[in-house]
Amino acid sequence: MKNYSYLLSFVLFTFTYSEGAVAQSQLPISEGSFVSSKADCTLLKKGELDFVELSIEQNGRQFSFPEVSCLVAEVKKVRNGRFYVKADCREFEDIGEQQFFLDVLSSKNIRIDGRDLVACEWDGSAKGLEALPAAKPELDHAGKISDSVKGVKKLIMQWEAEETICRGSNPDDPKTMKACVRRSAVVQALEKSGWCYGTEDQARVDMRWHKCLRDSIRSYD
């Protein structure tokens, strides 16, 4: 009887949640930029930070992470201050879906899948930043993105392809070994161009290609 009562309570809760969780198509946050800390916000205002962790635009209907731009597909309220977000995203030429939990702690503090972010008000906050190119993309005389920036994009796309083979295939396969060698060559070329992958205090899952900073990881010095 107790087991039946527990099951009935769970079914009723699930039904109530599904009925009450009305989906929206925009984030419950104001437009702007979010970074990991107040220290990063200070660097951003000085022009010494090459990317923001999260940029929100179009009244919450569009947002971007480093290297990834997204359109909100669905936002469901889980409980007060917590939302489940689905979005259609593009990373270079790849299109896919991202899902995450968003906690709105205040108008200045949020949390994405447990990671704390703080709002940073600066002159370009409503425009957002792209990780590639960085905050101030290099332009040629015609006002177009320069060949050097295009070259970096191509190198990163090549790195992603070789990384997928190198890390996701049989390590004893000669094709895998060749992919790893090519990946190393691409990393060296990117670092010579001033681009680094991740910083010393980051977990690998959080690492991104960025303009090299003092605490950036360098494979080739």
Beta strands, then each sheet from edge to edge (+ up, - down):
strand 1: 32-35
strand 2: 54-57
strand 3: 62-65
strand 4: 68-79
strand 5: 82-91
strand 6: 94-104
strand 7: 109-112
strand 8: 115-120
strand 9: 195-197
strand 10: 209-211
sheet 1: 1+ 2- 3+ 4- 5+ 6- 7+ 8- 1+
sheet 2: 9+ 10-
end
